[in-house]
Amino acid sequence: MNSILNQFVKYIELDEEKRILISLQNHFESYLQDKNTKAMIKEVCQSILKDDFVQLEIGKNICRVTVKEGTEEKNVEIVKNELLKNFQMAMSFLSQMKNNKK
């Protein structure tokens, strides 16, 4: 996994039930318990996975995304790529904000 992604995510993989598991670093656990964050994560999953999205379950520091049967491998790559792209944009934005304050 990419080093930027590793700052936020422990792993992204399929479990034995072919659900996409996204395990966050421990210091992000509290964010997953917030109702607004949960709603936002669900909206993002539905947006990127479109008709393949079936269900989202959020645990202590893990998100389990169920997708339509037969689309699991394709969608785990989509999730990885989207997370990487969004974290890179966020890091770039934060870097620009930091430079603007100087």
N, C-alpha and C positions, 0 to 999 in steps of 0.2 A: 504494500500500500504506500501511497505517497506520503512524504514527511509532513506536509501541511495537514493532510487528513488524519495522520497519526496523533496530532496534537488534540484532536477532538474525539476520534473514534478508535476503539480498541480493535474491532474487526467488523467486517461485513461478509456474511456467508449464508449459505442455505443450511437449514437444519434437516433432520431426518424426515420431517413432514413437508419439506420443500418450501418452508416459509423463509422469507428474507429476514435475517437477523442483523440488526445494527446495534452493536454494543458501544455505548459511549464511555469515555474516560470517566472515572469515578467523580471528579469534581463537577460534572455536569448533571449529576443525579437530581439535584433539587429542581432544575429547570423542567425535567420531564414530569414532575408532579403538578405543575401549574396548569390549570384548566385552559388558559389561553394558548399556552405552548402546545398542549395536546391537540387543540382544535386546529392550530396552524400546521402542525405536522401532518394531520389527516388531510387537510386541504392541499398541502404540497404533494403528498403521496398520490392523491387523486388526480392532481394536475399533471404530474410527470408520467404516471402509469396508465392514465386514462381508463379505458374499458377493461384493462387487465387487473385493475385494483379490485380486491374483494373485501379485505378487512385489515384493520390496524389494531394491534394490542400493544399497550405501553406498560412496561414493568418498571422496576427500580432504576435500572440504567440500561435498559434494552428496549428496542422497538422490534416487534414482529409484524412483518407485512405479508399477508397472504395475497397471492395473485392467482389468476386463472391457471389451471393445470396446463402444462406444456409451455408456459411462458416464463417459467422461473429463471432459467439461465440467462435469457435475454434481459429480463427485468433486474436481476441482481447487478448486471453491468450498467444498466441505465441508472440505477440508484447510486452506484459508486461514482460514475461520471458526473452526475448532477451534484452530489455532495462535494466532490472535489472542485467543480466549477464554482459553486456557491461559496465555499470556504476561501478559495483563491480571491474571489471578488471582495469578500468581507475583509480579508487580510490586506488587500490593496487599498480598500477604502480607509481602513484604520491607519495604514501607513501614510496615506495622503493627509488624513486629519492630523496626525502627529507632526508631519512636516509643515503643515499650515500654521501650527501653533508656535513654531520656532521663529 
